[in-house]
């Protein structure tokens, strides 16, 4: 077996790489990121009864919840709506399929997730108006009105937490069916297949319609293999989430809210690690168009911090070498290609 070298860059190489990366971003400005998999719906989490999409933090957390729980639809209902539709909640079961019981001996049912809604009202002379009544006022009368807002929390459940699939199997099959698409096959990497299939540092689950790594559960969620557009897209996505999951082992902080520089750095680390490992293993090319398009939205971090890419590369090297070491361990009885040295 060939000895694998470390993936390393000196300071001069880091600077050259940063210049190359920024040039690639400039040349591909406006490039659209193409999602590597298909899904049976647009994937926008929404209330099933009203077909109204959630926004803000509700959108973010419900989408993440769907991925972690591998729910097959993005649709949610309040407890009242579940009753109105003649549905019922599923009972909880353990990993052996046994019903989970409360201390009282009664079965446990599916748990809700709090959805925050902003309720807005309009008043004129202490009298609450409907929006139609407000629209009928003159401009002068509207100036007399006062608007009030309040936040209200609604416990909601995913459609998968109900007996909808059992009551309406045809409808369920239609809404969860993966659209027909051409799966582009390439040479399978058997070592990487074994790692993804159960020999990675954390659990990798399949199902749902979003790829993510959950730091709290220390597990990766990926769409089903057949939902991807091809082997390269599958490997690239899996490696992106595997790169995220190296953070605990490498003592890399995962912090920052969406849009912040810390969040941007972690996404850069994951995407460039995936690109590097794909290139090293001969699965794809470094700085592929889709990798570049994925990180276009983080250009502000590059503009604000000239050392951003060099600092990212330090973490990319660590994450890349962590994955390659595991690759070497799993593939110890097979020919393993030399790592590329930038």
C-alpha positions in Angstrom: 0.0 0.0 0.0 1.3 3.4 -0.9 2.0 5.8 1.9 -0.4 8.8 1.9 1.2 12.2 2.4 -0.3 15.0 4.4 -2.3 17.7 2.7 -0.3 20.8 3.5 0.4 24.3 2.3 3.0 26.8 3.4 2.1 30.5 3.8 3.1 31.4 0.3 1.0 28.6 -1.1 -2.0 29.7 1.1 -1.7 33.2 -0.4 -1.6 31.9 -3.9 -4.6 29.6 -3.2 -6.5 32.6 -1.8 -5.8 34.6 -5.0 -6.8 31.7 -7.1 -10.0 31.2 -5.2 -11.0 34.8 -5.3 -10.2 34.9 -9.1 -12.5 31.9 -9.5 -15.2 33.6 -7.6 -14.8 36.7 -9.8 -15.0 34.7 -13.0 -18.1 32.9 -11.8 -19.9 35.8 -10.3 -23.6 35.1 -10.4 -23.2 31.4 -10.8 -26.1 29.4 -9.5 -25.7 26.6 -7.0 -27.3 23.4 -8.3 -28.6 21.2 -5.5 -27.0 17.8 -5.8 -30.2 15.8 -5.2 -33.9 15.9 -6.3 -36.8 15.9 -4.0 -40.6 15.2 -4.3 -41.6 18.8 -3.5 -40.0 22.2 -3.4 -38.9 21.6 0.1 -40.2 24.8 1.6 -41.6 24.0 5.1 -45.2 25.1 5.2 -48.5 24.7 7.0 -50.3 21.8 5.2 -53.8 23.2 5.6 -53.1 26.7 4.5 -50.2 25.9 2.1 -48.5 29.0 3.7 -44.7 28.9 3.9 -42.9 29.6 7.2 -40.4 32.4 7.4 -37.4 33.5 9.5 -36.4 31.3 12.4 -39.4 29.1 11.9 -38.2 28.2 8.4 -34.7 27.5 9.6 -35.5 25.3 12.6 -38.4 23.4 11.0 -36.2 22.6 8.0 -33.4 21.4 10.3 -35.9 19.4 12.3 -37.1 17.7 9.1 -33.6 16.7 8.3 -32.7 15.4 11.7 -35.9 13.3 12.0 -35.8 12.2 8.4 -39.4 13.3 7.9 -40.5 12.8 4.3 -42.6 15.9 3.9 -42.1 19.6 4.8 -45.7 19.9 5.9 -46.8 20.9 9.4 -50.2 21.1 11.3 -51.3 22.5 14.6 -53.0 20.1 17.0 -56.4 21.7 16.2 -55.8 21.2 12.5 -54.9 17.6 13.0 -58.3 17.1 14.7 -60.2 19.0 12.0 -58.7 16.8 9.3 -59.7 13.6 11.1 -56.1 12.6 11.8 -54.4 11.4 15.0 -50.9 11.5 16.3 -48.7 8.5 16.1 -47.5 6.8 19.3 -43.8 6.9 20.0 -41.8 3.6 19.6 -38.3 2.7 20.7 -35.5 1.3 18.4 -37.0 -2.2 18.8 -40.4 -1.0 17.7 -42.0 -1.2 21.1 -44.5 1.4 22.2 -43.0 3.9 24.7 -45.0 4.2 27.9 -45.4 7.0 30.4 -45.0 6.3 34.2 -48.8 6.0 34.2 -48.7 3.2 31.7 -50.3 5.2 29.0 -48.5 5.4 25.6 -46.4 8.4 24.7 -47.4 10.3 21.6 -45.3 12.4 19.1 -43.9 15.6 20.5 -44.7 19.1 19.0 -42.3 21.8 18.1 -43.0 25.5 19.0 -43.8 27.7 16.0 -43.6 31.5 16.7 -46.1 33.6 14.9 -46.4 37.4 14.9 -50.0 38.6 15.3 -50.7 42.1 14.1 -53.8 44.1 14.9 -55.0 47.6 14.0 -57.0 49.9 16.2 -58.9 53.2 15.8 -60.2 55.0 18.9 -59.6 51.8 20.9 -61.7 49.8 18.5 -60.1 46.9 16.7 -60.6 46.9 12.9 -60.4 44.2 10.4 -57.9 44.7 7.6 -60.8 45.3 5.1 -62.2 48.0 7.4 -58.7 49.6 7.6 -58.3 49.6 3.8 -61.7 51.4 3.5 -60.5 54.3 5.6 -59.3 57.6 4.1 -55.7 58.5 4.4 -56.5 61.0 7.1 -58.4 58.4 9.1 -55.6 55.9 8.7 -53.3 58.4 10.4 -55.5 58.0 13.5 -54.9 54.3 13.7 -52.5 52.4 15.9 -50.8 49.1 15.1 -50.1 46.5 17.8 -48.0 43.3 17.4 -47.8 40.3 19.7 -45.9 37.0 19.5 -47.8 33.8 20.0 -46.5 30.2 20.1 -48.3 27.4 18.3 -47.3 23.8 19.0 -47.1 22.1 15.5 -46.5 18.6 14.2 -45.0 17.3 11.0 -47.4 15.3 8.8 -45.1 12.3 9.3 -46.0 12.3 13.0 -49.6 11.6 12.1 -51.5 8.7 10.6 -51.9 10.6 7.3 -49.9 8.0 5.4 -52.1 5.1 6.7 -55.3 6.9 5.9 -54.3 8.3 2.5 -51.6 5.9 1.1 -52.0 7.0 -2.5 -51.7 10.7 -1.6 -48.7 10.0 0.6 -47.0 8.0 -2.1 -47.6 10.9 -4.6 -46.2 13.6 -2.3 -43.1 11.5 -1.2 -42.2 10.0 -4.6 -38.7 11.0 -5.9 -39.1 12.5 -9.4 -37.6 10.5 -12.3 -34.0 11.7 -13.1 -30.9 10.4 -14.7 -28.4 9.2 -12.0 -24.9 9.8 -13.4 -22.9 6.8 -12.4 -19.1 6.9 -12.1 -16.4 4.7 -10.6 -17.4 3.8 -7.1 -14.8 4.4 -4.3 -15.2 1.2 -2.3 -13.3 2.5 0.7 -15.4 5.7 0.9 -18.5 3.6 0.5 -17.6 1.5 3.6 -16.8 4.7 5.6 -20.2 6.2 4.7 -21.9 2.9 5.3 -20.9 2.7 8.9 -17.2 3.2 9.5 -17.2 7.0 10.0 -16.7 8.7 13.4 -20.4 9.4 13.9 -23.7 7.9 12.6 -24.8 8.7 9.1 -28.6 8.4 8.5 -30.4 8.5 5.2 -33.9 9.9 4.5 -35.6 13.3 4.4 -34.7 16.0 1.9 -31.9 17.9 3.6 -28.2 17.2 4.2 -26.9 18.4 7.6 -24.7 17.6 10.6 -26.2 17.9 14.0 -23.6 18.9 16.6 -26.0 18.2 19.5 -26.8 14.7 18.3 -23.3 14.2 16.7 -24.9 12.6 13.6 -25.2 13.3 9.9 -28.4 13.2 7.9 -28.4 12.8 4.1 -31.2 12.3 1.5 -31.5 8.8 0.2 -28.8 7.7 -2.3 -31.2 7.4 -5.1 -32.3 11.0 -4.7 -28.9 12.3 -5.7 -28.1 13.3 -9.3 -25.0 11.0 -9.4 -22.1 9.4 -7.6 -20.0 12.6 -7.6 -22.8 14.7 -6.1 -23.4 12.0 -3.4 -19.8 11.8 -2.4 -19.3 15.6 -2.4 -22.4 16.1 -0.2 -21.4 13.3 2.2 -17.9 14.7 2.5 -19.2 18.2 3.1 -21.2 17.0 6.1 -18.3 14.7 7.2 -16.1 17.7 7.2 -18.5 19.5 9.5 -18.5 16.4 11.8 -14.7 16.6 12.3 -15.1 19.7 14.5 -15.5 17.8 17.8 -12.4 15.6 17.1 -10.3 18.5 15.9 -11.5 20.9 18.7 -12.8 23.3 16.1 -15.5 25.7 17.3 -18.8 25.7 15.4 -20.4 29.0 16.3 -22.0 32.0 14.8 -25.4 32.6 13.3 -26.4 32.4 9.7 -24.6 35.2 7.7 -21.9 35.8 10.3 -18.2 35.4 9.6 -17.9 32.4 11.9 -20.8 30.7 10.1 -19.2 31.5 6.8 -15.8 30.1 7.9 -17.3 26.8 8.9 -19.1 26.5 5.6 -15.9 27.3 3.7 -14.1 24.7 5.7 -16.7 22.0 4.9 -17.0 22.9 1.2 -13.3 23.2 0.5 -12.5 20.1 2.5 -15.1 18.2 0.4 -13.5 19.6 -2.8 -10.0 18.7 -1.6 -10.9 15.1 -0.7 -12.8 14.6 -3.9 -9.8 15.9 -5.9 -7.3 13.8 -4.0 -9.4 10.6 -4.4 -10.0 11.4 -8.1 -13.7 11.8 -7.6 -13.9 15.4 -8.9 -11.8 18.5 -9.5 -10.7 21.1 -7.0 -12.6 24.3 -7.2 -15.5 22.7 -9.2 -18.1 25.1 -10.4 -20.7 23.9 -7.9 -18.3 24.3 -5.0 -17.6 27.8 -6.1 -21.3 28.6 -6.6 -22.0 27.2 -3.1 -19.8 29.7 -1.4 -20.5 32.8 -3.5 -22.8 34.2 -0.8 -19.9 34.4 1.6 -17.9 36.9 -0.5 -18.4 39.6 2.1 -16.2 37.7 4.6 -13.5 37.6 1.9 -13.8 41.3 1.3 -13.8 42.2 5.0 -10.9 40.0 6.0 -7.9 39.5 3.8 -6.6 36.7 6.0 -9.9 34.8 5.8 -8.9 32.2 3.2 -5.4 31.5 4.8 -7.1 30.9 8.1 -9.7 28.7 6.5 -7.0 26.7 4.8 -5.4 25.8 8.2 -8.7 24.2 9.2 -9.3 22.7 5.8 -5.9 20.9 6.0 -6.8 19.5 9.4 -10.2 18.3 8.3 -8.9 16.9 5.0 -6.1 15.0 6.8 -8.6 13.7 9.4 -10.7 12.2 6.6 -7.7 10.9 4.7 -6.4 9.2 7.8 -9.7 7.4 8.3 -9.7 6.5 4.6 -6.2 4.9 5.1 -7.3 3.0 8.2 -10.4 1.6 6.5 -8.6 0.9 3.2 -5.5 -0.7 4.8 -5.7 -3.8 2.6 -6.3 -1.8 -0.6 -4.3 0.4 -2.8 -4.7 4.0 -1.6 -3.8 6.9 -3.9 -1.3 9.5 -2.9 -2.7 12.8 -1.5 -2.3 15.9 -3.6 0.1 18.4 -2.2 -1.0 22.0 -3.3 
